[in-house]
């Protein structure tokens, strides 16, 4: 799967995907390596994205994780996105 396909699978509530380039879905949450970067809100329809980018509220962990976070932020509809 491509990174985009993994992100789309996450948005569409796929629970587990062995990913590529460090991006995967485990237990319904999106991970960059072993760091949870996104999860679905309980019964809200929202998607919580943990902002591990250089300019984000949590600070940058790695360039690859920052790329993954940027991709999920762009893919989630703005009315469903909650940055945490």
C-alpha positions in Angstrom: 0.0 0.0 0.0 1.1 3.5 -0.6 1.2 6.1 2.2 -2.0 7.7 0.7 -3.8 4.4 0.7 -2.8 3.7 4.3 -4.2 7.2 5.3 -7.4 6.6 3.4 -7.8 3.2 5.1 -7.4 4.9 8.5 -9.9 7.6 7.6 -12.3 4.9 6.6 -12.0 3.1 9.9 -9.7 0.2 8.9 -8.5 -1.3 12.2 -5.1 -2.9 11.2 -2.7 -2.3 8.2 0.9 -3.3 8.1 2.2 -0.2 6.4 5.2 1.1 4.6 7.9 3.6 5.4 6.9 3.5 9.1 3.2 4.3 8.7 0.7 1.7 9.9 -2.7 1.3 11.5 -2.9 -0.7 14.7 -6.1 -1.1 16.8 -7.8 1.6 14.7 -5.1 4.3 15.4 -2.6 5.7 12.9 1.1 5.3 13.9 4.3 6.7 12.6 6.8 4.0 13.6 5.7 3.4 17.3 4.2 6.9 17.9 0.4 7.3 17.7 -0.2 10.3 15.4 -4.0 10.1 14.9 -7.1 8.4 16.2 -10.9 8.5 15.7 -12.9 10.3 18.4 -15.3 8.2 20.4 -18.8 8.7 18.9 -18.0 12.2 17.6 -17.0 11.5 14.0 -13.9 13.7 14.6 -10.3 12.6 13.9 -7.7 13.7 16.5 -4.3 14.3 14.9 -1.3 14.7 17.3 0.7 17.6 15.9 4.3 16.2 15.8 5.5 18.7 13.2 8.3 21.2 13.5 5.8 24.0 13.9 3.3 21.9 15.7 2.2 22.1 19.4 4.0 18.8 20.3 7.3 19.5 18.5 9.0 17.5 15.8 10.1 13.9 16.5 11.6 13.1 13.1 11.3 14.3 9.5 9.4 11.2 8.5 6.9 11.6 11.3 6.4 15.2 10.4 5.7 14.2 6.8 3.2 11.6 8.0 1.4 14.1 10.3 1.3 16.6 7.4 -0.3 14.0 5.1 -3.0 13.1 7.6 -3.7 16.8 8.4 -4.3 17.5 4.6 -6.4 14.3 4.1 -8.9 14.8 6.9 -11.8 17.1 6.1 -11.4 20.3 8.1 -14.8 20.0 9.8 -13.6 16.6 11.3 -10.0 17.6 12.2 -9.0 18.2 15.8 -5.3 19.0 16.3 -4.1 17.8 19.7 
